[in-house]
């Protein structure tokens, strides 16, 4: 195996490693943004869809 083919295969592996690293960093940043968004949401309890407003008179 000559030096050019060795270097070529190592370059391909390095490119894949860099791409995966960039993808992982982007996913981590998106996760942090999503968590921050959820934490900033108001913490009010949602009203029950029908409790207290519908009376069942069938018996």
Secondary structure, 3 states (H helix, E strand, C coil): CCHHHHHHHHHHHHHHHHHHHHHHHHHHHHHHHHHHHHHHCCCCCCCCCCCCCCCCCCC
